[in-house]
Amino acid sequence: MATKATEFDLQPILDRLDGVEAIARQDYLSLANCLLCDFRMTDDQRRQIARVFDLVQLGRIRIVHP
C-alpha cells in the first residue's frame, strides 16, 4: 500500500542526499511524489528537492536501483 503524502517524512531523505553522487530510485520517486501531490513542505525543502532534480538532470547525481 502506498504511503500518503501527509504521512511521509521528507527530511531524512534530504539529509541523506547531502553530498552524494547517487540516489536510490525509491528516494527519487518519493521526492517527485511530494512535489506532485502538493505535499506540505518548507521553501527550503522545496529548494533542496529542486536542486537534487537539477543535479540529476546535469548528470552529477545518478539514479540507482539498490
Phi, psi and omega in degrees: 000136181288145177279133177291146181301328182289341181262358188272135178259107187283325190300319179301324178294314180297323178295321179293334188273357182293108176081015180272162178253355180215151178229138177293142180305320181296319178295318179299315180293325177295319178295317178298319179299319179300317180291316185287332181266011180055045178297139179286117179215164179282164177298323179296316178297319179298320177295319179297318179295316179300321179295317178300314180298320177298316181293325175295315181297324179281350180086011180275340173236129178265150174262122183241155175253107184292000000 
